[in-house]
Amino acid sequence: MPEVAMILAAGRGKRMRPLTDTTPKPLLPVCGEPLLGRHLRRLRNAGIQRVVVNGAWLKAQIEAYVTGRDWGMEVIFSPEPPGGLETAGGIVRALPWLGERPFIVVNGDVWTDFDFASLPDQVEAAHLVLVSSPPHNPHGDFGLENGKVLPEGPYTFAGISVLSPALFAGLDDRPAPLAPLLRSAMARGAVTGRLHEGIWHDVGTPERLRDLEKRLGCA
């Protein structure tokens, strides 16, 4: 397992409005615990030594949350401009803290029981965690065959991955999406993956947040 991780927490969360008008989506609580706090706690428990958290929308709240507590590991805040840098741009900006070895990346707005300690510490370009596609993404994102991720297929990207710094070679921290980089690496067979069959929720709307809390028994 890698020793460094990044949590993506810079999104605006428009579909979660009005909740995200005053609170960044990763700080919304599920059963009383902010999504971001749960990720940090579980990454620490898995053995992660350093976590970088980015922020753009209401970033002062995120910075105060991650820097105002003792997480039992090094936590670094990576600020972005108000509009954010998209996924690839945000990761590129954080690369000086992420180091030269593969690192874990987790979307700040997912809730899952996935075991971070099971992730590989060596990848060619990337290793993606996939899930069976939920109703809001019925056609899926990627395929999976013999441990290799394919550019099309029935599975949804879980927002959990191990990425190599080499994936971002030659890029600067201008706004840029991650998907084109992954698809290019898939075309040369450099992306491995696995299917997670446990609990996974993309907390993308107030309705999905309520559904998750009902499932967990705390609604």
N, C-alpha and C positions, 0 to 999 in steps of 0.2 A: 504494500500500500504506500502511496506517496505520503510525504510528511507535510506538504503544503497544500492549501485549498483556497479557492475563491468562491465567495457567495455573491451572486448577481442580484443587486438590490436597487438598481437605478431606474427601474421602469416607472412610468406615470400611473399605471393601473386604472386606465379610463373606464374599463368595464366594471370596476369595483366601486365606482362613484355611486352615492355620495360619501361612502366610507373613506375613500382615499383623497377626498378634498382637504382633509386636515391631518390624515395619518398616512405615512408611506405604506404601501401594500405589505412589505415584509414585516412591518411592525403590527399588523393586525393580529389579534390573539385568536388562537384555536384552543378551546378548553382552558382559557386563562393564560396561555403561554404564547408570546409572539412567535410567528413563524421563524423569524430570524434567530431568536433566542434558542429555539429548539434545534435548529441546524447547528448553531455554535456549540451547544451542549453535546450533541451527538457526535460531532466531528472531534471534539476534545476527548470524549470517551473512547473513540475509535483509535486515538493515538496521534492525531494531527498536532503538529507543533506550531504552525503559523497559519492564520487565516487572513486573507484580504477581503474586505467588504467594500464594494463601490456604492456610490450614491449620487443622485442627481435631483430628482423631485423630493422636496422637503428634506434635503440631505443633512441639514443641521440636526434633525431628529435622529437620523440614523447614526451620524457621527457621535452624538451624545450617548446614544444607547450602547454602541460598541466600545467606546473609549472610556465610559464611565463605570465599568464593572471589571472585576477580576475574573476572567474566563478560564484561568488555569493554563493559558497558552498565549502566545503573542497574537494580538488582533490589530490589524492595520486598516485604517480607513483611506480609501482612494476616491477623492472628490472628482466629480465630472461637471461640465457646464449644465445649465438648467435643462436643456433638451436631451442630455445624455449623449453617449457615444455609440449606441447599439452594442451588441454583445462583443463582436470582435474588437471594436475600437476600445471598449472598456477593459478588455483583457490585455490588449497591447499596452495601454497606459499602466497597468498593474504589473507588467512583466518584471520590472526591476526588483519587486518584492517576491515574485513567484519563483525566481531562480532559474537554473539551467536544466532542471530535471522535470519530467512530467508531473503535473499537478491536477488535483481534483477541481472541478467546477460544478457548482450546484445553483440551480435557480432558486431565488429567495422566496418564490411564491408557490412552492410545492410542499405537500405534507406526505411523508412516506415513512415506512418502517425499513427501508433498504439499509443493508449493513455496509457502511462505508469501508470498513476494514477488509471487505472482500474484493475491493478494487485492485487491479494490477498496478505495479509500480513501474513497469516498462511498457511502452507502446511505440509503434512506428510513427503514427500521426495522432490517432485518437482511439479511445475505447468508449462506446456509448452504452448507456443503460436504456433499454426499450421496455414498453409496457403494451398490453393489449389496448387497442384504441378505444377511448371513451366516447360517449355519444356526441360530444361537441367536436370531435375530430374523427369522424367515422371512416374516412378513407386512409388514415394513417400518414406517416412521414417516410418511413424506411422499411426495408426488408432485412431479413437475417437468414444467412445460409452458411452452414459449416463454420459458425463463429465470425463470419465477415458481414459487415453491414452493407446493404445495397441501397442505391439512391432512391428506390421506390419500393413500396410494400405496405403491408397491412398494420405495421406497428407504429406506435407513437413514441417519440423521443421523450424520455422521462425528465429531461433537464438535469441529468446527472452524468458526468463524463470524467474521463482522464484525458488531458490534452498535452501534447508535446509542444514546447516552445517553438520547435521547428515549423509547426503549422502556421506560424505568424511571421515567418521570415520575410523581410523586406517591407513590412507594413508599418505605418505610423499610427498614431492614436486619433486619426480622423474617424468620424462615424462610419461604421461598416458592420454588416451582418455576419454571423458565423456560418450560416448554412452553406453559402457558396464554397467556403474553404473546406467544409466537411465533404461536400459532394465531389469536389475535385480530388480529395484524398481517397474517397471511396472508389473513384474511377480507376485508381491505380492499386486498389486492394490494400490500402494502408489503414483501414478503419475496422477494428474488431468491435464486438458487442455481445450483449447478453440480454436475456429477457427476465425481467423482475415480475414475479407472480404474486407478490405480497400486496400490501396496502400502498396505494399511490393516488393522490388527488392533486389536480391543478386547481388551486384556489383562485379562479379567475373571475368569479362573479359573486355577489352576495348570496345568491341561491346556492351555489356550490359550497360556499362557506357554511351555510346552514345545514346542507346535506351532510357535510363532513362531521360537524358536531353531533348531528343525530346519529351517525354511524358510530361515533366514538362514545356515545351515551352521555354527552354533557350539554346537549341543547336544552 
